Amino acid sequence: MYFNQEGELKAGKKSHKEVAPLRSDGSELIPAEVQARRHKDGDQLLNLAVAPGYTVDDEGIINSYAIQPVMSLAEYPSPEQQQRYIFQGAIAILFVALTLMTAIAVS
């Protein structure tokens, strides 16, 4: 069973020689918002100034991509910072050890 071009249900096999009555012009592939904006703004849609990191394709769809940040060199930590890092590391080790001892004691 199949539906013919008029929408009626027909019995039997559908002929494979039939060709689709409508051809696509590709406009159904463009999102409705882009079609409406293109209709309203015309070709000005593609001439918009966009922020760095954005591109506008020929259909008016905005695409963002990563911008590489400016590279800067790290500075060696001062003695005060080194002492703070050592203290933070000791606290972290103590916390992990206490957590493991608690887990072992409970089980």
C-alpha positions in Angstrom: 0.0 0.0 0.0 1.1 3.5 -0.7 -0.1 7.1 -1.0 -0.3 8.6 -4.4 0.4 12.3 -5.3 -3.2 13.3 -4.4 -2.8 11.8 -0.9 -5.1 8.8 -1.5 -4.2 5.4 -0.1 -3.7 2.9 -3.0 -3.3 -0.9 -2.9 -0.5 -2.7 -4.7 3.2 -1.9 -5.3 4.3 1.6 -5.9 5.8 2.2 -9.3 9.5 3.0 -9.0 9.4 5.0 -12.2 7.6 7.9 -10.5 9.7 11.0 -9.9 9.1 13.4 -7.0 6.9 16.2 -8.3 8.8 19.0 -6.4 12.4 19.8 -6.7 14.3 21.4 -3.8 15.9 24.9 -4.2 17.7 24.5 -0.9 15.7 27.2 0.9 14.3 24.7 3.4 17.8 24.1 4.6 18.2 27.7 5.8 16.8 28.3 9.3 13.5 30.3 9.5 15.1 33.1 11.5 17.8 33.6 8.9 15.2 33.6 6.1 13.1 36.2 7.9 16.0 38.4 8.8 17.4 38.2 5.2 14.0 39.1 3.9 13.8 42.1 6.3 17.4 43.3 6.0 18.3 42.1 2.6 22.0 41.8 1.7 23.0 44.1 4.7 22.8 40.9 6.9 26.1 39.7 5.5 27.9 43.0 5.9 27.5 43.2 9.7 30.6 44.1 11.7 31.1 41.3 14.1 33.4 41.0 17.1 36.8 39.3 16.8 36.3 35.5 16.9 33.1 35.5 15.0 32.4 34.9 11.4 29.2 35.2 9.3 28.7 32.6 6.5 26.9 33.2 3.3 23.6 32.3 4.9 23.9 34.8 7.7 24.7 32.3 10.4 27.1 33.5 13.0 29.9 31.1 13.9 32.3 31.7 16.8 35.8 30.3 17.1 38.5 30.6 19.8 40.9 33.5 19.8 44.4 32.7 20.9 45.3 34.8 23.9 48.5 36.8 24.1 51.3 34.7 25.4 53.1 35.8 28.6 56.0 34.3 30.5 55.5 33.1 34.0 57.7 34.5 36.7 59.5 32.4 39.3 57.6 32.5 42.6 59.0 34.7 45.3 60.3 33.1 48.6 57.0 34.1 50.3 55.0 32.4 47.6 57.2 29.3 47.8 56.5 29.1 51.6 52.8 29.5 51.0 52.8 26.7 48.4 54.7 24.4 50.9 52.1 25.1 53.6 49.2 24.5 51.2 50.8 21.2 50.1 51.2 20.1 53.7 47.6 20.9 54.5 46.5 18.9 51.4 48.6 15.9 52.3 47.2 16.0 55.9 43.6 16.2 54.6 44.0 13.3 52.2 45.7 11.2 54.9 43.0 12.0 57.4 40.3 11.1 54.9 42.0 7.7 54.1 42.4 6.9 57.8 38.7 7.7 58.4 37.7 5.5 55.5 39.8 2.6 56.8 38.6 3.0 60.4 34.9 3.0 59.3 35.2 -0.1 57.1 
